[in-house]
Amino acid sequence: MTDTIRYEFPLNERIRIFCRLELLFEQLAYFSADDSVFSRRAAVTALLDILTIFSRNDLKSEVLKELERQIAIFNQWLNAEGVDGDKVSAYLAQLKALSQRLYSSNGKIGLKVMANDLFQSVSQRSAIPGGTCSFDLPAYHFWLEQPSQMQQQALDQWLSPFADIREGIALALSFIRQSGVLQDYVAEAGFMQMGLDRSQPIQMIQVCLAQSMDCYAEISGGKHRFTVRFMRPGRDGSRAAQAEQNIPFKLSFCQF
């Protein structure tokens, strides 16, 4: 299907956190590539969001658990018929090397970054709308006016403790996404509900919809079932409403 919009819905908390961090890491990389003041501000904001997630979750443990789970699956496939053994071996080596690096890292990841005075002050003032103005945080204003090379070095240094975590999340999510096979479905009057087999836990649902349909997929669900509603965006201030006609789309169940 060409000219489509893909919607993803993780079905467990671990994958939800991974997807949120993936988004924030991508935002940080994007804004770090530009040396304007507003891009630097956006990069710092993304990093602060990353730090907040890390402060509330044991991400090192969660990533290691997911890598170990995927290593076990690839080990089962290693000698299976019809499987490319060389490719499986390469994936295994990549997962094991990354897992070993995470095991060997000491302490809580990103702790030194979280303790940085600049980040603490920006984090505290960010709760106030417009609270990071130059008169509120002169130290931040000073940093934003430094040469772009110095700022980039600082951003790289602050981000470096998260490199293995970021790679682990990207690798784990790539295998999960590739496990799904898109199939054709129709949502009658813009709605579909389906039960899930608990013995085969699905980690993520993907919905692909043609852009020409002029609606978006609103997905909800859990371990037992999920629903997809196709909504027409509101116009001129009106509320969004569920589509009234049948909506053809593609759906995949990502289970790895």
C-alpha positions in Angstrom: 0.0 0.0 0.0 1.4 3.4 -1.1 0.7 6.8 0.3 -0.3 5.5 3.7 -0.2 6.6 7.3 0.9 4.0 9.8 -0.5 4.0 13.3 1.1 1.9 16.1 -0.3 0.8 19.4 1.9 -1.0 21.9 0.0 -3.5 24.0 2.3 -3.6 27.1 4.0 -1.0 29.2 7.5 -1.9 28.3 7.0 -1.4 24.6 5.1 1.9 25.3 8.1 3.3 27.2 10.4 2.1 24.4 8.3 3.8 21.8 8.2 7.1 23.8 12.0 7.0 24.2 12.5 6.2 20.6 10.5 9.3 19.7 12.5 11.5 22.1 15.8 10.2 20.9 14.8 11.0 17.3 13.7 14.5 18.3 16.9 15.1 20.2 19.0 14.0 17.2 17.0 16.1 14.8 17.2 19.3 16.8 20.9 18.7 17.8 21.8 18.8 14.1 20.8 22.5 13.9 22.7 25.2 15.8 19.9 27.8 16.1 18.9 28.9 19.6 15.4 27.5 19.3 16.7 24.1 18.0 19.1 23.9 21.0 16.2 24.7 23.3 14.1 21.9 21.7 17.1 19.5 22.0 17.5 20.3 25.7 13.7 19.9 26.2 13.8 16.5 24.6 16.7 15.4 26.8 14.9 16.6 29.9 11.9 14.4 28.9 14.3 11.5 28.4 15.8 12.1 31.9 12.3 12.2 33.4 11.5 8.8 31.9 14.8 7.4 33.2 14.2 8.8 36.7 10.8 7.0 36.9 11.8 3.6 35.4 14.6 1.1 35.6 15.3 1.3 31.9 18.5 -0.7 32.0 16.7 -3.7 33.5 13.8 -3.4 31.1 16.0 -3.3 28.0 18.2 -6.2 29.3 15.0 -8.3 29.8 13.8 -7.6 26.3 17.2 -8.3 24.8 17.5 -11.6 26.7 14.0 -12.6 25.6 14.9 -11.9 22.0 18.2 -13.8 22.3 16.3 -16.8 23.5 14.1 -16.7 20.5 17.0 -16.4 18.0 18.7 -19.3 19.8 15.6 -21.5 19.1 15.7 -20.5 15.4 19.4 -21.1 15.0 19.1 -24.7 13.8 15.6 -24.5 12.5 14.8 -25.7 9.0 14.2 -22.9 6.4 16.0 -20.3 8.5 19.0 -18.3 7.3 21.5 -19.4 10.0 24.1 -16.8 9.1 21.6 -14.0 9.5 20.4 -15.4 12.8 23.9 -15.8 14.0 24.7 -12.1 13.1 21.6 -10.9 15.0 22.5 -13.0 18.0 26.1 -11.6 18.0 24.7 -8.1 17.9 22.2 -8.7 20.7 24.7 -10.4 22.9 27.4 -7.7 22.4 24.9 -5.0 23.3 23.6 -7.0 26.3 27.1 -7.4 27.6 27.8 -3.7 27.3 24.7 -2.9 29.3 25.6 -5.5 32.0 29.1 -4.1 32.4 27.8 -0.5 32.8 27.9 0.6 36.5 25.3 2.6 38.3 22.1 4.2 37.2 22.3 5.3 33.6 22.2 9.1 33.1 22.6 9.9 36.9 25.4 12.4 36.3 23.4 14.2 33.7 20.4 14.4 36.0 22.6 15.9 38.7 23.8 18.7 36.3 23.0 22.1 37.7 21.9 23.5 34.4 19.5 20.7 33.8 18.1 20.9 37.3 17.4 24.6 36.9 15.9 24.3 33.4 13.7 21.4 34.6 12.4 23.4 37.5 11.6 26.4 35.5 10.1 24.4 32.6 7.0 23.8 34.6 6.2 27.5 34.3 4.9 28.6 30.8 7.8 30.6 29.3 9.7 30.0 32.5 13.1 29.6 30.7 13.4 33.2 29.5 16.8 34.8 29.8 15.8 36.8 32.9 14.6 33.6 34.6 17.7 31.5 33.7 20.7 33.7 32.8 23.0 30.7 33.0 20.9 28.9 30.4 20.8 32.1 28.3 24.7 32.2 28.6 24.9 28.6 27.4 22.6 29.1 24.4 24.8 32.0 23.3 28.0 30.0 23.3 29.7 28.8 20.0 27.7 25.9 18.3 30.7 23.6 18.5 30.9 23.9 22.3 27.1 23.3 22.6 27.3 20.3 20.4 30.2 18.8 22.4 28.0 19.3 25.6 25.0 17.7 24.0 27.1 14.7 22.8 28.6 14.4 26.3 25.1 14.5 27.9 23.7 12.0 25.5 26.6 9.5 25.5 25.5 7.6 28.7 22.3 6.7 26.8 23.9 5.3 23.7 23.6 1.6 24.5 20.1 2.0 25.8 19.1 3.8 22.6 20.7 1.1 20.4 19.0 -1.6 22.5 15.6 0.0 22.1 16.0 0.6 18.4 17.1 -3.0 17.9 14.3 -4.6 20.0 11.6 -2.5 18.3 13.0 -3.2 14.8 12.6 -7.0 15.4 9.1 -6.5 16.8 8.0 -4.4 13.9 9.4 -6.7 11.3 7.5 -9.7 12.8 4.1 -8.3 11.7 2.5 -9.1 8.4 0.0 -6.6 7.0 -3.4 -8.1 6.1 -6.5 -6.5 4.6 -9.4 -5.7 6.9 -12.6 -3.6 6.8 -14.0 -1.5 9.7 -17.7 -1.5 9.3 -19.1 2.0 9.9 -15.6 3.0 10.9 -15.3 0.5 13.8 -13.6 -2.8 14.4 -13.1 -4.9 17.6 -11.1 -8.1 17.9 -10.2 -10.5 20.7 -6.6 -11.5 21.3 -5.1 -14.9 22.2 -3.5 -14.6 25.6 -1.4 -17.6 24.9 0.4 -15.7 22.1 0.9 -12.2 23.5 0.9 -9.5 20.9 3.4 -6.7 21.6 2.2 -4.1 19.1 -0.6 -3.5 16.6 0.0 -1.6 13.4 -2.7 0.0 11.3 -2.0 1.3 7.8 -4.5 3.6 6.2 -4.6 5.3 2.9 -4.1 9.1 3.2 -7.0 9.6 0.7 -9.5 8.2 3.3 -9.3 11.5 5.2 -9.6 9.9 8.6 -7.3 8.7 11.4 -7.2 5.5 13.4 -7.9 5.7 17.1 -6.7 2.5 18.7 -7.3 1.2 22.3 -6.8 -2.2 23.8 -5.1 -4.5 26.2 -4.2 -8.2 26.7 -7.7 -9.5 25.8 -9.0 -7.3 23.0 -8.5 -4.1 21.0 -10.6 -1.7 19.1 -10.0 0.5 16.1 -12.2 3.6 15.4 -11.7 5.6 12.3 -12.4 9.2 13.1 -13.1 12.2 10.8 -11.2 15.2 11.9 -13.4 18.1 13.1 -13.7 21.1 10.8 -14.2 24.7 11.8 -14.1 24.0 15.5 -16.4 21.0 15.4 -15.6 17.8 17.2 -14.1 14.7 15.5 -16.7 12.1 14.6 -16.5 8.4 13.8 -16.6 7.6 10.1 -20.0 6.4 8.9 -18.9 4.3 6.0 -16.9 1.1 5.8 -13.1 1.8 6.0 -10.7 -0.5 4.3 -7.3 -0.7 5.9 -4.3 -3.0 6.6 -3.6 -4.5 10.0 -0.6 -6.4 11.4 0.0 -8.1 14.7 3.6 -7.7 15.8 4.7 -10.7 18.0 8.3 -11.5 18.5 
